[in-house]
Amino acid sequence: MLYRLYQPEDFSPLYAIEEACFEPPLRFGRADMRRLVRGPGTAAWIAAQDGQMAGFAIVEWTREAGATIAYIQTLEVASNQRRQGVGAELLRRLEASAQSAGAHLIWLHVDAENFPAIRLYEAHGYRREGKEDHYYARSRPALLYAKSLEPADPRASTL
Ligand SMILES: CC(C)(COP(=O)(O)OP(=O)(O)OC[C@H]1O[C@@H](n2cnc3c(N)ncnc32)[C@H](O)[C@@H]1OP(=O)(O)O)[C@@H](O)C(=O)NCCC(=O)NCCS
């Protein structure tokens, strides 16, 4: 599996994975997805094998009150590529990009019924910090998870 940063020609296969993974209202619209993959203030990672996209993930960071905070916008693996460690590696890449951007904290929303994703985040040290009722839709709550990040190694560049 090859892991690399997003390039403009990745948009169609990336959005096909988005459509396969999520129905509205959980699905990003095309315009929002284009904004996210372009940045600035984001890193979009692609997993690909034999020229086929296997998954992607996007992290966004913002500076608030003098501190940089990272937020995982999405993490998606094609159904035929799951349970092979792709999601875990994409998550590590997001964290490394967030660290390089100076973030000391990374957080996310996850559908309260998305057990595979919840297991993945918990296995990688994310702690549940709260719940937002009606976040995705009426009676569709989200759980909030967060993880502290170590300062980045100044010799590494993964933005
Ligand atoms: C969540 C998702 C990204 C996981 O990707 P993946 O490539 O299958 O994950 P990995 O193979 O790296 O799994 C890593 C760990 O996550 C947990 N996990 C992943 N899928 C799981 C499942 N179906 N059931 C239970 N645990 C699961 C396990 O702890 C697993 O480690 P293990 O395989 O050693 O047991 C994938 O299921 C997906 O794309 N789902 C649809 C999109 C989505 O819901 N994204 C999350 C948005 S918040």
The ligand as a Tripos MOL2 file, in Angstrom:
@<TRIPOS>MOLECULE
LIG
   48    50     1     0     0
SMALL
NO_CHARGES

@<TRIPOS>ATOM
      1 C1        -13.4680    2.9890   10.3280 C.3       1 LIG1
      2 C2        -12.6070    2.5620    9.1560 C.3       1 LIG1
      3 C3        -11.8980    3.8120    8.6080 C.3       1 LIG1
      4 C4        -11.5470    1.5490    9.6400 C.3       1 LIG1
      5 O1        -10.6450    1.3080    8.5600 O.3       1 LIG1
      6 P1         -9.8420   -0.1120    8.4560 P.3       1 LIG1
      7 O2         -8.8260    0.0750    7.4030 O.co2     1 LIG1
      8 O3        -10.7920   -1.2130    8.3060 O.co2     1 LIG1
      9 O4         -9.1900   -0.1600    9.8960 O.3       1 LIG1
     10 P2         -7.8980   -1.0290   10.3320 P.3       1 LIG1
     11 O5         -7.8220   -2.2790    9.5200 O.co2     1 LIG1
     12 O6         -6.7280   -0.1240   10.3010 O.co2     1 LIG1
     13 O7         -8.2980   -1.3850   11.8180 O.3       1 LIG1
     14 C5         -7.5910   -0.8660   12.9170 C.3       1 LIG1
     15 C6         -8.3330   -1.2260   14.1890 C.3       1 LIG1
     16 O8         -9.6140   -0.5710   14.2130 O.3       1 LIG1
     17 C7        -10.5880   -1.4340   14.8400 C.3       1 LIG1
     18 N1        -11.5800   -1.8360   13.8360 N.ar      1 LIG1
     19 C8        -11.6060   -1.4770   12.5360 C.ar      1 LIG1
     20 N2        -12.7020   -2.0130   11.9390 N.ar      1 LIG1
     21 C9        -13.3580   -2.7210   12.8840 C.ar      1 LIG1
     22 C10       -14.5600   -3.4800   12.8790 C.ar      1 LIG1
     23 N3        -15.2860   -3.6490   11.7630 N.pl3     1 LIG1
     24 N4        -14.9610   -4.0680   14.0370 N.ar      1 LIG1
     25 C11       -14.2290   -3.9100   15.1690 C.ar      1 LIG1
     26 N5        -13.0600   -3.2070   15.2360 N.ar      1 LIG1
     27 C12       -12.6490   -2.6080   14.1050 C.ar      1 LIG1
     28 C13        -9.7930   -2.6200   15.3500 C.3       1 LIG1
     29 O9         -9.2930   -2.2750   16.6310 O.3       1 LIG1
     30 C14        -8.6640   -2.6780   14.3340 C.3       1 LIG1
     31 O10        -7.5310   -3.3630   14.7650 O.3       1 LIG1
     32 P3         -7.4120   -4.9640   14.4870 P.3       1 LIG1
     33 O11        -7.7250   -5.1680   13.0310 O.co2     1 LIG1
     34 O12        -5.9930   -5.2430   14.8550 O.co2     1 LIG1
     35 O13        -8.4510   -5.5880   15.3690 O.co2     1 LIG1
     36 C15       -13.4530    1.8580    8.0540 C.3       1 LIG1
     37 O14       -14.2800    0.8740    8.6600 O.3       1 LIG1
     38 C16       -14.3250    2.8070    7.2390 C.2       1 LIG1
     39 O15       -13.8630    3.4240    6.2750 O.2       1 LIG1
     40 N6        -15.6150    2.9300    7.5990 N.am      1 LIG1
     41 C17       -16.5480    3.7760    6.8200 C.3       1 LIG1
     42 C18       -16.2010    5.2290    6.9410 C.3       1 LIG1
     43 C19       -16.2210    5.6880    8.3800 C.2       1 LIG1
     44 O16       -17.1510    5.3950    9.1090 O.2       1 LIG1
     45 N7        -15.1810    6.4500    8.7610 N.am      1 LIG1
     46 C20       -15.0620    6.9830   10.1040 C.3       1 LIG1
     47 C21       -15.4550    8.4090   10.1030 C.3       1 LIG1
     48 S1        -15.3850    9.0860   11.7500 S.3       1 LIG1
@<TRIPOS>BOND
     1     1     2 1
     2     2     3 1
     3     2     4 1
     4     2    36 1
     5     4     5 1
     6     5     6 1
     7     6     7 2
     8     6     8 1
     9     6     9 1
    10     9    10 1
    11    10    11 2
    12    10    12 1
    13    10    13 1
    14    13    14 1
    15    14    15 1
    16    15    16 1
    17    15    30 1
    18    16    17 1
    19    17    18 1
    20    17    28 1
    21    18    19 ar
    22    18    27 ar
    23    19    20 ar
    24    20    21 ar
    25    21    22 ar
    26    21    27 ar
    27    22    23 1
    28    22    24 ar
    29    24    25 ar
    30    25    26 ar
    31    26    27 ar
    32    28    29 1
    33    28    30 1
    34    30    31 1
    35    31    32 1
    36    32    33 2
    37    32    34 1
    38    32    35 1
    39    36    37 1
    40    36    38 1
    41    38    39 2
    42    38    40 1
    43    40    41 1
    44    41    42 1
    45    42    43 1
    46    43    44 2
    47    43    45 1
    48    45    46 1
    49    46    47 1
    50    47    48 1
@<TRIPOS>SUBSTRUCTURE
     1 LIG1         1 GROUP 0 **** ****
